[in-house]
């Protein structure tokens, strides 16, 4: 069964593309969702993150990344606070990726193995924004990269998240460039147009895989 990877930087429209491919019958393994589950409220991993990136951690910047929940003894990750630490320091980002990616890859492999047993799906879609950074591409038969001009991506994210331009630019600069990803991807889809155009391009790719 084919494993089709899809990736793209923040604001590229990768999530929209992945949603369309799911509507075509692909069962999805969502790396972002796995990451959120790894850092869910009360997760043991939060203690590790706090030791590394909290106020007293090696990569800390005096910023509290955990806060108490309404449930006694349960800690909650302040994702914006963590992002302010991780995305402002290359070494901190590398350490964060090291902690998360090894755990994430084990779960992704397991989910792909389980989906291979199903017979009523068109294929498996691995949705991973950090496809190459995390090494997820090694589990894919083909990878689609969704791209868009940087200024359009910045505009989309500012409108969607209410983020400042500075915050969006910092996040974009912390990721592998589209140029680097394009050299590694099997298909590159320019998503500077509308959703209908994006879907038509994805249809062409999927139809080509079936030939």
Number of C-alpha atoms within 10 A of each C-alpha: 13 14 22 22 27 27 27 28 23 21 24 26 21 24 18 15 25 24 13 17 23 17 10 14 14 21 21 21 21 16 22 14 13 17 15 11 12 18 19 15 18 17 15 12 14 20 16 13 22 20 14 18 27 23 16 14 15 12 21 20 17 12 15 17 23 22 11 14 13 9 10 7 8 13 20 18 22 13 13 10 15 21 14 16 22 23 20 16 13 12 12 18 19 13 16 18 16 12 15 17 19 12 13 20 17 10 17 18 13 10 16 18 11 10 17 15 10 12 9 10 15 16 21 23 24 27 26 25 23 21 24 17 15 18 13 22 22 12 17 16 12 17 27 24 25 30 24 21 13 16 11 14 22 24 15 18 19 17 11 10 9 10 14 13 13 11 17 21 16 13 17 19 12 15 16 15 12 21 9 10 23 18 10 15 20 13 16 21 19 16 24 16 9 8 14 9 13 19 16 10 16 20 15 10 15 13 9 9 11 6 5
